[in-house]
Amino acid sequence: MTEEEKKYLQNLIDDMYSQFLTAVAEGRKLDLETVRKFSDGRVYTGKDAKNKKLIDEVGGLQDAIEIASKLAKISGEPKLVTPPKERRTLLDLLMGDLSEIIPLNSHTKDTRIQFSYLWK
């Protein structure tokens, strides 16, 4: 990789990090410098994240379903809709790409650069 490419990637990463910090600060109604202190790669427990105002509640899937159904004003038991699980038949295995199931070359890994964060 050339120095120019390295500089470009570093600028891209810095810009994305800045956008992420801004989104968190605005979304959580926190000062940008406060968010910057928390956003250095550390992992937080749910309790610690709540104390730092990075999350609203600590809970599991069922808690999230209950809160979401209340916010959506769903009366009664909410119906969960999940995507169907992909089923593979023997014919799929024989005719398809086996590399998804059986790594033929353990050194071959997906090396695409991918940046993402979800915030709403």
C-alpha positions, 0 to 999 in steps of 0.5 A: 500500500502506498503512503498516499493510500495509507493517508487516504484510509486514515483520513477516511477512518478518522472522518467516520469515527468523528461522524460516529462520535457526533451521532452518539453525542447527539443521540444520547444528548451528551457532550462530544468530549464526554463521548470521546472519552468513552469511545476508545475501544473499551467494552462496558458492562450493561450497568456501566454503559447505563451509568455513562448514559450510553444505553437506556436500559439493561435487559434481554430480548424479552425486555426489548420486545416489551418496551418496543410493543409499548412504544408502538402501542401494541395491545396484547401479545406482540407477534414477532416476525423473523426472517426464515432460516436458510435451509440447505438440502443435500442437492444444494450441497452437491451443486453449490459452493461448499466453501460457505460450509467447509473451509477448503483453505483456512488461510482464505478469509474475507478481507474486504474493508467494511465500515458500519455503525447503526444508530437511530 
